[in-house]
Amino acid sequence: MDAFNQVQDWLAQHPIVMSIAKYVLWIVAILIVVQLIRRYLKQNLPNTVTRYKSQKGVEIIGYVLIIFLSITYFTGNITDFTIAIGLLSAGVAITLQELILSIAGSLYIFFVKVYAPGDRIEINGIKGDVIDIDSIYTTMMEIGEWVSSDNYSGRIVKLSNAFVFKGPIYNFSQDFPFIWDEFNLPIRYTSDVELTKEIITEVAQKVLSEYVNFSKKHWKTVVSKYYIEDAVVEPTLAMTLTDNWIQFNLRYIVDYKKRRLTKHALQEQIQQAIEDTNGLITIASATLEVIKMPTTNIHVTTPVKK
C-alpha cells in the first residue's frame, strides 16, 4: 500500500505525466476493442467480401475514434501539454517516420482510391494482385519473376504503403480492365499475302469479339473521366517488309488476366488455318536453308607403273 500511495503522490505532483498515461490507456483500450471485434467478424461472417469489408470498416472506425479522442483530450489543455507534446512529436517524427508515412499512405490509398483489393498493380518493381491493404502494408500475390508470362509465382509480398509516395504505380485493372497486346507473324515472300491477311483478320475477330465489345463500354468511361484521346479497340494488322520475310503485326485488346491464354488461342488457330492452305502460305524462320548444291566433278586417275 505504501508503494501504491507513493505512486499516487508522485502522479499527483506530475499532472502532465498523469494525463499522458490516461491518454495512452484510452488508446490501448480502443485498439483492443477493435481487434476483438475484427476477430469476431472474421469467425462469424461466411462471405469473404463482406468479412473483409466489415473488418476494414471496424479498423477505420477505430482510427477515427483515436483521432477524435486525441483532439478532444488535448483541447483546452494545450498550455499544459505544449512542451510534452512538442518533445513527443519530435521523437515520434524521427524514430517512426517510416511508420507514419505508411499510415499516411494507407489513408491516401483509401481516399484517393489508388488501388483496391483485387486490382493487379506494379509498384517498386513488384507486380502482382492486391489481396489485402491494412494500415501499414499492402499484401500482394506476386506475378512473374522466374515464372513466364502473367502467372503467379506463389510468393506473397508485403509492401510498405509508404511506397505510394516514392514512385509510379501501374494499375492494370482500375477503370479499364483491358490491356493491348501484340505478336508478330513472319511469312515467306512467296506466300499468298492477301490470303494471310484474311486468315489473321478472321481468327482475330472470332477470338477477340467478346473483349472488343466489353472494352468499348469501359473505354468510353475512361475518355469521359480523363483527358485522353479516343483509341481503336478493334484488332489492327500492320505489314512490314524485312530483308528476310514479310512480317505481320497483330495488335489487339485483351482482358489483363487472360493475355497468355488469348495469345495461345490466336496463334494456334492461325497456325492451323495456314496449314490448311496446302503450302499457299509458309511461315518464315531464321534458319539456314540450302536450296541447291553446286555440281561437283570428280576425276579419278590411275597412276602409271614404271
Disulfide bonds with the S-S distance in Angstrom:
none
